[in-house]
Amino acid sequence: MLYKNVYICRKLTIEDFFNYFHLKRLAHYMKKTILSSLLILLPLYCWSQLITTNPAFVTQENGITEITVNAASTDGNLGLKGFTGDVYAHVGVITSASTSNADWKYVVTPWPSATNLALANTPKNKLTSLGNDKWKLTISPDLRSYFGVPAGEIILKIAFVFRNADGTLQEKTATGGDIFVDLVP
């Protein structure tokens, strides 16, 4: 014989009632825990970045731009971690005239050597120590003026290698590459 729509019902007990609400409370607690963890860990991730900029989105039209480097970040090679001397930026730009990311234009100072330390280490490319393996470079009055880029050329990226005065210690990416800040069009 074929039975259609057979339902087996059982009586709900007080234990079923408590189990249902316990699961709801557990799910609510887990959501709160995950959200709280994200809110705590996200600022730590942001703080550990190798480079931060102010303003957050850099454009060609920005006025003063501040670049902060964190030598203790694992995004970098830790080349300046624990260093307490003067830090300088070997800094230039990648423009519409560049053929690759290795083709820096309008580099502010030459790479230091035994004969050109005075040319390579100037107030213009010297960073200000913020303590705790952090330094700040202020680009002023604006990008185009700081680098001397002509009006018809488009600045695509700012390129950096942070270094000590003689270039023997260098802060680069974790893989040893140059550091870039992309400009927002």
Secondary structure, 3 states (H helix, E strand, C coil): CCCCCCCCCCCCCHHHHHHHHHHHHHHHHHHHHHHHHHHHHHHHHHHCCCEEEECCCCCCCCCCEEEEEECCCCCECCCCCCCCCCCEEEEEEEECCCCCCCCCECCCCCCCCCCCHHHHCCHHHECEEEECCEEEEEECCCHHHHHCCCCCCCEEEEEEEEECCCCCCEECECCCCCEEEECCC
